[in-house]
Amino acid sequence: MSEPIRLPRLPDRRRRPVGEERREAILAAIEDLLQERSLADISVGDIASAAGVGRSGFYFYFANKGAAVTAMLGDMLAEMLAGATAFMHGGELSSHSVRIAIHATWEAWRQHQGLILAMLDARGSDASVRELWDGWIERFVIEVGDAVLRRRRARQADDGLDERELLHVLMAANERTFERLSRTGADHAHADRAVEALVALWSQAINGRYEPRTDS
């Protein structure tokens, strides 16, 4: 039996302020609409109607639909980084901390795959979507790259290639693998094997060694 992957507990959100609920309703509406239409074909009125708020309600939270999508990607980035705490801020780097981080990243991707796949489909023809997506990837690379650099300086990770260039390549591997898993409807066992392959890739690239999961 493989060692369990323990993801962080989500905060108790049973008593959310009304403003937070409206903001989340707007973001959920965008995510739903993106499964049917491209971002270019979705108006602020469409979003407001689907969220059950007026146009003024939308503009209270976001300057435009691009800002709303940026917020959605920011929320997803925060989920991924929260799941990567041991990798980002822990002690000696290990394949186990990498494994927890990549499983958390995959889980956040899986939960929001409608949004992500819609953006991947649109980025080739929609410059605004491409800019949003590339900006999100760059934010992720900066955050994780800074963590890798700190570890290198503390001699908790091997020195090597420029950390940001390396992470762009590793992120591309994640993106392609996760996209394939999403589009093919991979079952849990298939996804688990693919994620473990990414763990091996990241571990070898960043720390020069990979520690397989052990049976308990």
N, C-alpha and C positions, 0 to 999 in steps of 0.2 A: 504493500500500500504506500503510495507516495505521500511525502510530507504535505500537510495541509497548507494552502495559501491563505493567510489571514489578512483580509482587507480591513481598513479602518472602519469603525462604526460611523454611520452617518448621524449627524446631530438630530435631536428630537425636534421635529418641525410641526407638531400638532397645533401649536398656537402661533400662527404666523400673522403679522400685521396685514391689514387689508391691502396696503400699498404693495407689499411683497407678493400677495396673492394675485393682484392685478398684473404686476410685472411678469410673473411666471405664466399667467394665462396668455399674455401677449406672446411670450417666447414659445409657449407650447403651440399656439395657433400658427406661428410661422413654421415651426417644425412639421406640423401636419400639412400645411399648404404646400410646403416644398416637396412633399411626396407626390403631389399631383401636378404642380406647375413649376416652372423655373422662377428664380427670384425676380427676373426682369418682368415676368408676367403677373406678379403679385403686387397689388397696390396697398398703400397704407389703409385705405378703406376696407379692402378685403381682410386685412389682418385685424383691424379694429372690430369688424363685424364678427369674425370667427372667434375673437376673444371675448365678445360681449361687452365691449367698451366703446365709447365714442372716439372720433378722430382726435379730439382734444385730449382724451385719456391716453391715447397712444403717444402723442407729442409731449405729454407730461413726463414720460419716462425716456423717450428716445427722440433724437433730432430727425431721424429718418430710418428707413428699413435697414440700411447698411449698418447703422449704429446698433440696431437691435440684433442683427446677426453677429456683429462683433462681440456683443455682450454674451450671446449664446456660446460662442467659441471660448470666450473668457471663462465662463462658468464651467465649461467642459475641461479647459486647461487646469482650472483649480481642482476639479475632481481628480484628474490624473496626477497632479503634483501631490495632492493629499495622500494618494495611495503609494507615492514613491518616497515617503518620508525617510525610511531607513536607507534608501539609496542616496537621497539628497543630503541627509544630515547625520547619518549614523557613523559608526566607527569604521573599522576596517571593511573595505568593500568585499563582498562575497557574491557568489552566484545566487545565493538565497535572497539577498536584498534586491538584486537585479530581477529575480523571478517575481517577487512580490510587486515590484514596480511595473513590470510588463503585464502581469495579470490584471493589475488595476487599470492600466492604460487600455487594455483590450476590453475590459468590462465597461469602461466609460464609452469607448467607441461603440460597443454592441448596443448599449442603451440608447445611443443617439445616432444609430447608423442611418436612419432616414434622412436626417439633416446632412450627415457627412456624404453619403452617396449622391444626394442631390447636388451638393457643392462640387464633388468630383466630376459629375456629369457636365456641369455648367462651366467649369473653369476654363475649358478649352475654347469656348466661344464667347464668354462673358468676362471682359477685362475686370469689371468691378468684383466679381466673385473670385477671380484669380488673385486679385490684390488682397482680398480678405483672407483667403486661404493661405497664401504665401506669408502674410503678416502673422497669422496664427502659428504657422510652423516656425517662423523666426523667433517668436516669443518663447516657444517651447525650447528651441535650440539654445537661446540665451540663458534661460533658467537652468537647464540641465548642464549646459556647457560651463557655467559658473561653478556649479557643484563639482563637476569633474576637475576643473582647475584647482579648486580648493583642496580636493583630495590629493591631487598630484603634489601640490605645495606641501601638504602634510605627510607626504610619502605613504598615503593610503591607497594610491592607484599608480599604475605604471605610467611613466612619461611616454610620449609617442607623438603621433601626428597632431596637428592643430586640432584642439578639441571641438571647435565649431564645425570645421569641415568634416571631421569624423562623424559628428552627430547628425549632420545633414544626410550623410550616406546611411547611417543607422535608422534615422527617421523614415527615409525613403523605403527601407526594407520593411519597417513596421507598416507603413501606409499600404504598400503593395500586398503584404501578407494579410492584413486585416481586411482590405477591400476584397481579396479573393475569398476569404472565409465568409464575409457578409453576402457576397453575390451568389455564392454556391450553396448557402444555407448549411454550412458545415455543422455536423453534430459536435457534441461536447468533446468526444474522444479525439476527433480530427483537429478541432481547435486547440485542444490541450497539447497535442504533438507539435503543431505549428508554433504555438507560443513558446514551447520549450526550445525549439530550434532558434527562435529569436533570443532567448535567454543565453544560449550558447554563443551566438554571434556577438551580442553585446558584451558578454563576460570576456571573451577572447580579445575583442577589439579594445576594450577599456583597461582590462587588468591582466591580459596575457594568459588567462587560465579559465577553465570552465569546470565547475563542480556539479556533476549530475545529481539529480534527486536521489535520495536514499530511501530504501524501504524501512518501515518501522516494524 
